[in-house]
């Protein structure tokens, strides 16, 4: 019958078994709501040699109930370490006790009182047995994590040896040496390292040995009464020690298991918090009074750099001119914590003349009533362009479906107006009448164009986009646009195309992106029309580039860039570039860039604008980032 360790299952209860064979704690079971599920280990000494070497059967392991996440990590190893430390402490105590007994016998010999030969042999043999058990290699290292328990062989070589040796010593010495107290060690060891039933069994065996020695040592009936009474009282004391030690070991093991579960839950909570912070689109930084950034998530490190990411190590905000607004914000927040949480807008100007507007909020971990001094603060950073885009999306979301419905309703009377105007144009005889009908025709065409634009970005379920060759599609669209606009080609061409940077892609020349061909053509034509409108007119004033960029996930990104050498876009205009119905032209609809952004987002791409320094010719750059389609995996042979 397998035994169980108190550390592994201190209550002596089997899961799901409430029978009388497995009694609960005698002093009442504490609250178990904070403990974690466990699986009953099998003692190493009770396994067959083949299973002891090979480990538990995989089938049996699969049938074992799975522990909760709080008990999976490090629970078996921690329980094994606690049990092994206690077990080694008892082995050391046995060696110390054997040394004391051997020293007493040797001291008696030195003082001239020659002890009997059997005492020398018994103490010497007990000392040799305890020392061998303590130094044996298999007893100096923990066993398999699945079995933190005292096996039957270990119990026989420790508790059984102590019980037999001390009982025999008490029987042979009689009243000459009071050795009854030595029986406390095996009883205490059984109470801590074995189930309560086994501990009570060891206490009962020790009590019977005391009663048997008292009966054998009594010379007459009068002496028997005294010896039996004394043996009974000592036996009762052994039972009390067994029950108390077992209960204390039960509660200690339960508290340790609960603490391990709470620690693992805290670790999981910390990992969850770290994962959430790492995946947040909002920048999070922890900054101290000296301006040292203790930690920052990827979003914050991306916002503090004009391109790419800042290294994840700690860094100092002071000394960098671009980060001076952040340093001032930290100083103001530390000086006046109550007003720091209101939030503010700051602008970072980098060395390449680019700039980024951020929304900054500061939070503190206040003490009681906010009286304690704050040494660190949490800074929350957001890109104002993203904030404004989100606000625009919130406003436009409510208008989307309504606009689509209105556009459908306008289309029918607009067709009737166009038809009626065509009939009037047939009867127009004077130049004035022809001019009026032509004005109606032009404005009807304009209204139709606006309705088509609105319906293009209207929400709805659409089939997945096909995978197309971006190099071929972009070059063909640019050549067609140049021909439509009547622009020359060659060295004096206004438009230059550069796709050589795509050769760095691992999948070149088989690059693919998921995009509707018509939608990609419309986005590119909108950007080209915008560049044609605001360029200098010099050869090569418009530059279209396509380059491959590596990414953390997937086969990378393709960046389509349309740049021109016109005047720089003002900051006020830049804020409203992608807003609907915003245009710097009197006849413009203001939907070109807005529709381009909606089409890009529909295909998992993104579009943005950046202004380069004055030293760069093509300062105004609109760029579209498209994820590269992963190449199909080859079918492996069966």
Phi, psi and omega in degrees: 000120181296144175257165181230149179280150173295327179291329181280319180209088191290336186278350185071022181254140172265142181300132176074014181234113180250023182288170181288344180289342181236081185291152176280177179301137183294331184260017179093133182276128176295171180297128184257012186290337181264358180275168184244153178299156182218163174242137186289122180282160178254126181300142181295324183289341182266358179272151170297154182304322181295319180285330179294329179275319186278344182091179182292155179294131180301326179295316179295324179294323179293333181276352180287136180301139180282139178281162177288164180302332181289340183249357183287312189274120171070001180292312178297319181293319179294318177296319179296318180296319179295314179298318183293323178297317179294319180297316178294328177296319178292321177298320178294321178296323178295318178297319179295319179295318177297323178295321179295315179298316179295324177293322178296318179294318179294322178295321177298320178296318181293324181284358175102353178266105184284115179287161179292158183296323182295328178291320177297315180294321182291311181294321178294317178294321179294319178296319179294320180294316179293321179293321179294319178295323181290323184266356182296134186303320182291342180263002182256000178222150180296152177277194178300146182299338182284350187229062174280075184208165179267113182285172182294323178292318177297318179297320180293321182279349179245289183293317179296317179296317180296316182297315180292317183294314183289324177294317178294321178296319179293322180292319184283325182278330179067223182278354181292329180221119180280091183255014181294329182293340180295336181290350178295326184298308179296325178295316180294320180296318178293325181292326184273322189257358182225165178299163185297325179298317178294323178296317178294327176295319177294319178297321178294319178297320178294321179293318178297323178294323177294317180293320178294320178293322178295320179292321181287330184274348183283130180271333179217175183293328179293317179290330180297320181298316181294314182293319180294322177296316179296318179295322178296317178296318178296320177296320176299320177298322178295321177296319179298317179297319181297316182292314182295314180296321178295318180293319178295318178296323178299309182292322179296317179295322180294317179295322179294318179295320177295322178294321178296320178295319179294321178296319180292323176296321177295321178296316179295322178295320178296318178295321178296316179297319180296320180295318180297316181294321180295326183269358182290139174284342178273137179286136180232126178226146173249117187237139177264184184295331182278001181085011178276126177276110181286319179206152180207137179280167183303325180296318178293319179293334177284323181288333181274000181237139178296327177214140177077207184234148170283145177305148185288350180292165177296145181215162184259131178283328181289147179097347178253117182300326182293336184259009180299323175301326177291320178298316178297322179295322178294316180297318178294321180293318179294326180285327182221081185296331185291327180267354184286337185277358181289330180096152180205166178249132180232162180232126178259128177248118185268173184294332180274020177071000175279161183218159181217129178265132184234149170258124188243131172230143183240135178233148180238155171261086187288152172276202182293122179060018176069023183269341182284151180285136180264125178260342180221154178223158177255122181255128179252121185245138175223140174287124182298331177295321178292320179297315180293323178296321178294320178295321177296319180296321178297321180289320184283337181298321180288336182270344188301302184292323179295320180295320179297319179295317180295321180298320177296320181290327180286329185300320182294306178295332178293323176295323178293321178295316180298320180293318179294322179293325177296322177294320178294325180294332179291329182263001181288119183254325183269158177299327180295316178296320179294324178293321180292317178294326178292324176297319178296319180298316181296317182288328174296318178297322178295316179296320177298320179296318178296318180297318178298321178295318180294317180290337179294320182263007178293142181294151179168163180276128181232150179293158180297146182287150178282162176273121182236163178277111185291325182296312181296316183293320183288317179296319179294319179295319179295317179295320178294320179294319179297321178292321180295321181279354179072031181271144179286162176246171180099205185292328182265019181287144177287338185246128173245141181237130180225112178240017184292332182292348178288345181292344178283347182292138179299330184266006179296139007267016184260053178281137179223145173226153178268105182200138173294128182304318180295322181290318178297320178297321181292319178298313182294319179295321177300316179292322178292320177298320179294319179293324179294329184285333189235025180265175184276345182086359177283156175301135182075020182292334179248128182236124176248120180235150175226119183223154180264138178234137176288155178223163182294326180234148177081181182279008175115188181233151170251127180250113175267120185240132175238111185240155175218164184256027179284188179294150181294144178283133180291159181295324179293320178291324181298324181297330186251016185301318187258014176278145179289146176065021173255124181210145176270358178254145181292329182260005182278146178279338181075020181248356185297303181290326178297315179294322178300317179294319180296320179293322178294314180295329179295333182254018178077013178257176179219151179230142182205173181232145172215149181253123180272164178300165183293338179289341178272133183295305182272084186285320183273118183229124168255130183228142180243125179256121183238132177290138180282137178289130179294140180293148179295140179283133178292143179286125179280146180291141181289000000 
